[in-house]
């Protein structure tokens, strides 16, 4: 599989039933999926806040990268955000992820100030 599993942190996986409840039951979270010939080739998950969308997870199958899939998913999120009168969209990526840095610039996103995250595996 070219898509990484939808995980928040190591050892914290979202099972099928929790996944359906999480994305299917409310207006807080959403997921967009890109398909080609009934095969999932990309996805983007999002959370709604009062005035913005946060996009914590996204991936495109390695075989389908550089085909515009990520751009199309983000454009759809932008359409949703405008329709819901959100002020901005926020997503994070590792500094080593040069592909997302290049994509972000190409579609008009700006780098925010440095954000440092801390975590502890229990």
NORGI-V774160 format. One record per pair of residues at least 24 apart in sequence whose ideal C-beta (glycine too) atoms are under 10 Angstrom apart, sorted by the first residue. I is the first residue (numbers start at 1). J is the second residue. D is the distance in whole Angstrom. If there is no record, write none. Layout:
i->(I I)
j->(J J)
d->(D D)
This chain:
i->(1 1 1 2 2 2 2 2 2 2 2 2 2 2 3 3 3 3 3 3 3 3 3 3 4 4 4 4 5 5 6 6 6 6 6 6 7 8 8 9 9 9 9 10 10 11 11 12 14 14 27 29 29 30 30 30 31 31 32 32 32 32 32 32 32 33 34 34 34 34 34 34 34 34 34 34 35 36 36 36 36 36 39 39 41 41 41 42 42 42 42 42 43 43 44 44 44 44 44 44 44 44 46 46 46 46 46 46 46 47 48 48 48 48 49 49 49 49 50 50 51 51 51 51 51 51 52 52 52 52 52 52 53 53 53 53 53 53 53 53 53 53 53 54 54 54 54 54 55 55 55 55 55 56 56 56 57 58 58 58 60 60 65 65 66 66 68 70 70 70 70 70 71 71 71 74 74 74 74 74 75 78 78 88 90 92)
j->(40 61 62 39 40 41 42 59 60 61 62 63 64 65 40 41 42 43 58 59 60 61 62 64 57 58 59 61 57 59 31 43 45 56 57 59 57 56 57 119 120 121 122 119 121 121 122 121 45 57 84 54 56 55 77 80 57 58 58 72 73 74 76 77 80 73 60 61 64 67 68 69 70 72 73 76 69 61 63 64 67 69 63 64 65 67 69 67 69 70 72 73 69 73 69 70 72 73 74 76 77 91 73 77 80 81 89 90 91 90 80 81 84 86 86 87 88 90 86 87 81 84 85 86 87 88 81 86 87 88 89 90 77 78 80 81 84 86 87 88 89 90 91 88 89 90 91 92 89 90 91 92 93 90 91 92 91 91 93 100 99 103 99 103 99 103 103 99 100 103 104 107 103 106 107 103 104 107 108 109 107 107 108 112 115 117)
d->(9 8 10 10 10 8 9 8 8 3 4 6 8 9 7 8 7 7 10 5 8 6 9 10 9 10 5 10 10 9 8 8 7 10 6 8 8 8 8 6 10 7 10 9 6 7 9 10 10 10 9 10 10 10 9 8 9 10 9 9 5 9 6 7 9 9 8 9 8 9 10 5 9 7 6 9 10 9 10 7 9 8 10 9 9 8 6 9 4 7 8 6 10 8 10 8 10 4 7 8 6 9 10 6 8 9 8 10 9 10 9 9 7 8 8 10 10 9 9 9 10 10 8 6 4 7 8 5 6 5 6 6 6 9 7 5 8 6 10 8 5 7 9 10 8 5 7 8 7 7 4 8 10 9 7 7 9 7 9 8 9 10 7 10 9 10 10 9 8 6 10 9 7 8 6 8 9 6 10 8 8 9 10 10 10 8)
